Structure formats: C-alpha cells, structure tokens
Amino acid sequence: MLVTREDDDGLCWLTLNRPDKLNALTVELFRELRGHVEALKKDETVGCVVLRGAGKCFSAGHDLNDILGEQPPSRGWHSETLRLMEKLPQPVIAAVHGHCYTGGLEVALAADFILASDTARFSDTHAKWAFTPIWGMSQRLPRRVGTATAKRLMFTAETVGAEEALRMRLCEAVFPDASFFAEVEAFARRILANSPFSHAANKRLIEATDMDPLDAGLQWEIMETEGVGPDVKARLAGFGKK
C-alpha cells in the first residue's frame, strides 16, 4: 500500500508509504490517497485527519520518473484530488518532518494546518527545472504566507528550515523531532475534544469568504449560518455538571 490508514478513537492517520523513495509522489500513490479521501468524506467516526510520511521525511516531491510514466486520468486530476482533501469536513493536519519539497509542499498546503518537526525542510523547486505548478502552489502558497514571500520561495527555489517556516507562517507550530508525532496527536486531540459539527461549518464559512471584503464576509456569516449542532445540548449539559 502506498498510502496507509490507521484509525484511533476518532483520529485518522494517513501515511504516505514509499519510504525507500522518500515518499516521492506518483499517480498510483495519488490514486490511493484519493480513495482514502473519498471514504473519509462519508465517515462520521473520524473527527480529525493527520497526513504524514513514512521513514525519513514527509515527501521529497513528485517522482520525476513518474512524469514520463503513467499519466493521470485528466489534466487537473492531481489538483482535483488535493481539492477534495481540502474540502473534507474534518480538520486535516499535515505533519511534516524532513523533506517537504515542491509536490510534497503542494500536498501539505491542501491541509488546514502544517505542523513541523524541527527537522522539516520546505522548498518549491518548480523553477529550478523549468516547470510551472498545476497542483495548487500558485494559489495556496500566497494565501498562506503572502504574495511577496510566496514569490521569494517560488523564484529562488531556496530551502527553508522549520523555524523560518514558522516565522513566515508557512507552518503553525514546530516540535522537537523526538516527540513530534506525540505532539501532533496532542494537537489533534484538542481539535477532537470540540464539536465536529462546528469544525465542518467553520471550514465552509472560511472557504466561502476567503479574501472577500470584510463587510461581505460578515453578511455571509449572518445569512449563511448553519446554527447549532446536534451535540449542543449534551455539551451544554456537560458544562453545567462542571
């Protein structure tokens, strides 16, 4: 299996599983990832998803041999797959250790959060090889770090470490490598403690108004509110008992 799934009390771990190839991305790996994403969309037992890489790193990027090998089903198929992941009702965390380069970075950017090990290294090397992105780099990276910083990363193809990634807001937190996945799980468990209804609704609100003028966004929030979730009474009752 090129992408494995492990479920643990509401938390789903998806693991890119080509450690001998530094989790380089292929059509077949994306096909398996897409299958997991489509299953998760309908799975109400999962409240949070963590995407990580097996072995030494998250992903060294698109397998260059794959470019000349099996072709994707359609021109925008990779981008569409990441968009499906991005629109999951569950919060998605990209847990990045080691390399996170180019296509790997595009995968991570489609998550709601990037959490980094202190070993993490980020880079966009499209320009180094005279490529242009079609998996989302030109759209998600500027939204995450700002236009000028995105241009810096895309034009220089430089590699930045975890602390620099945190400073530029590419990732949300940096943890020691020795305790990395335990810290990621603790972060995920804090999400799981809250309402899955609210998480899904909030993701839809933010998505619908991303980069809109403030007044338009405020009006959208009022008019398109999804109200309260089915777990509201139980949660309020629990608060009363405390």
Residue pairs with C-beta under 8 A, 6 or more apart in sequence:
1 17
1 32
2 16
2 17
2 18
2 26
2 28
2 29
2 32
3 14
3 15
3 16
3 17
3 29
3 32
3 33
3 36
4 13
4 14
4 15
4 17
4 54
5 12
5 13
5 14
5 15
5 36
6 12
6 13
6 15
7 13
7 45
7 46
10 45
10 46
10 47
10 48
10 192
11 46
11 47
11 48
11 49
11 50
11 185
11 188
11 189
11 192
12 40
12 43
12 46
12 48
12 49
12 50
12 90
13 50
13 52
14 33
14 36
14 49
14 50
14 51
14 52
15 51
15 52
15 53
15 54
16 23
16 25
16 29
16 33
16 51
16 52
16 53
16 54
16 58
16 59
17 23
17 54
18 24
18 26
18 29
18 54
19 53
19 54
19 55
19 56
20 55
21 60
21 63
22 55
22 56
22 57
22 59
22 60
22 98
22 99
23 53
23 54
23 55
23 57
23 58
23 59
23 60
23 104
24 59
24 60
24 61
24 62
24 63
24 64
24 66
25 59
25 61
25 62
25 63
25 66
25 103
25 104
25 107
26 63
26 66
26 69
26 70
27 66
27 69
27 70
27 71
27 72
28 70
30 72
30 77
30 78
30 81
33 81
33 85
34 81
34 84
37 81
37 84
37 85
37 88
38 84
40 46
40 49
40 88
40 90
41 84
41 88
41 89
44 196
46 90
47 90
47 91
47 191
47 192
47 196
47 199
48 90
48 91
48 92
48 93
48 188
48 191
48 192
49 88
49 90
49 91
49 92
49 93
50 92
50 93
50 95
50 184
50 185
50 188
51 85
51 92
51 93
51 94
51 95
51 107
51 108
51 111
52 58
52 94
52 95
52 96
52 97
52 181
52 184
53 59
53 96
53 97
53 98
53 104
56 98
56 99
57 97
57 98
57 99
57 100
58 94
58 95
58 96
58 97
58 98
58 99
58 100
58 104
58 108
58 120
59 99
59 100
59 101
59 103
59 104
59 107
60 99
60 101
60 104
61 99
61 101
61 102
61 103
61 104
61 105
61 125
62 102
62 103
72 78
74 80
75 134
76 134
78 134
78 135
79 134
79 135
79 136
82 106
82 107
82 110
82 135
82 136
83 110
83 136
85 92
85 110
85 111
86 92
86 110
86 111
87 203
87 207
89 196
89 199
89 200
89 203
90 196
90 199
90 200
91 112
91 113
91 191
91 199
91 203
92 110
92 111
92 112
92 113
93 111
93 112
93 113
93 114
93 115
93 184
93 187
93 188
94 107
94 108
94 109
94 110
94 111
94 113
94 114
94 115
95 115
95 117
95 180
95 181
95 184
96 108
96 114
96 115
96 116
96 117
96 120
96 122
96 171
97 116
97 117
97 119
97 120
97 177
97 180
98 117
98 119
98 120
98 121
99 121
100 108
100 120
100 121
100 122
100 123
101 121
101 122
101 123
101 124
101 125
101 159
102 123
102 124
102 125
102 126
102 137
103 135
105 122
105 123
105 124
105 137
105 141
106 133
106 135
106 136
106 137
106 140
107 135
108 114
109 136
109 137
109 140
109 141
109 144
110 136
110 140
112 203
113 171
113 172
113 187
114 165
114 170
114 171
114 172
115 171
115 172
115 173
115 174
115 175
115 183
115 184
115 187
116 162
116 165
116 166
116 171
116 173
116 174
116 175
117 162
117 174
117 175
117 176
117 177
117 180
118 162
118 163
118 174
118 175
118 176
118 177
119 162
119 177
120 161
120 162
120 165
120 171
120 174
121 159
121 160
121 161
121 162
122 153
122 159
122 160
122 161
122 165
122 170
122 171
123 153
123 157
123 158
123 159
123 160
124 133
124 137
124 141
124 153
124 154
124 157
125 157
126 132
126 133
126 137
126 154
126 157
127 154
127 155
127 157
128 157
132 138
137 154
138 150
138 154
141 150
141 153
141 154
142 150
142 151
143 210
143 211
144 150
144 169
144 170
145 153
145 168
145 169
145 170
146 168
146 169
149 168
152 158
153 160
160 168
160 170
162 171
162 174
163 174
165 171
165 174
166 172
166 173
166 174
173 183
173 187
175 183
175 184
176 183
191 199
195 229
195 231
195 232
195 235
196 229
196 231
197 226
197 228
197 229
197 230
197 231
198 229
201 226
201 229
204 226
205 220
205 221
205 224
208 220
208 224
209 216
209 217
209 220
209 221
212 220
